[in-house]
């Protein structure tokens, strides 16, 4: 699935199953909630915190997909083409960071 197809499929799902988009600020809040859930799982899996009973059965892929879903909703609502945005972001990083990371002694 391409990013463009994902944007189209999310839009179709929202308009049929989801009835309508939540407003942009509500979706921003939901994005923060989903990001927090992903962070909680990452901290427990890769950090020093131990798992709680309520963390069991949670999957990183599912949490990441939740974050992506809401981000796609926000892109659709605000007219952002994520394919174009990502391409422009690569261009920006390729110019700005052409030697930045290679020259970073901390990464050696």
N, C-alpha and C positions, 0 to 999 in steps of 0.2 A: 504494500500500500504506500502510495506517495503521500507527502504532506498535504498536497492539494486534495487528494482523494479523502484523506482523513478529515479535512475541514468540511468537505461536502457531506460526508457520511454523518459527522456530528451534527451538522446543520439539519440534515434530513431527520435524524433521530429526535432532535430537540423539537422540531416542528410537528412531528407526528406523535411520538410516545411521550415526550416531555412537555407537550402543550405549547410552551414558549420559553424563551430564555429568561433566567432571573436577570435583574438589572445588573449593570456593570459593577457597581459597588458591592452588591451581594456576591457576585461571582469572584470579585477580588478577595473578599473575606473567605469564601470557600477555597480559593486557591491557597490562601495562607493556612487554612486548616489542613488541607491535603498535604501541603509542604511540611507542616509540622508532623503529620502522621508518618511521612517518609523519613523525616529526620529522626523521629523516635525509633523507628525500626533500624535505621543505619547505625545509630548510636549503640543500640543493643547488639547488633550483629557484628559491627567492626570496632566499636569503642569499648569502654570499660564497664558500661552498665550491664546488669544482668536482665534477662527476660522476666517479665511479669506474666502471670497467668493470662491477662488480657491481651498480651502480645502474641500468644501462640496462634498459629494458623495464618498469620499475616505474611504476605509475600512481597518482596521488594518490587517485582515486576508489576504487580497489581497496584501498589502504592504509586509507582512511577507513572503508570497509565492513568491513574486518577488525576495526578498533577497535570499530565499532558492533556487530558480531556478538558479540564477547566481552562487551561491556557488556550486551547483551540476555541473554546466558547468565547473567551474574551477577544481573541483575534477576529472571530466571525462578527461579533457585535460591534467592534470598532473599525471594521473594514481593512484589517491587516492581512495581507497575503503572506503567510508564514514562509512559503518557498522563497519569495523575493526577499523577504526580510533576512532570512538565513543566508542567502547568497550575498547580500550586501554586507552582512556581518562578517562573513569570511573575507571579503575584499578589505574591509576595515582592518581586521586582525592581521591579514597578510602584509598590509602596508605598515601599520603601527608596530607590529611585533615581529617584523622580519628577522631581526637579530636579537631581540630583547631576551628571549628565553635561552637561546644558545649562549649569549654572553653573561647569563646569570650564574655566578659562581655557586649559588645555593643549590642549583639543580645539577651540578656536576657530580 
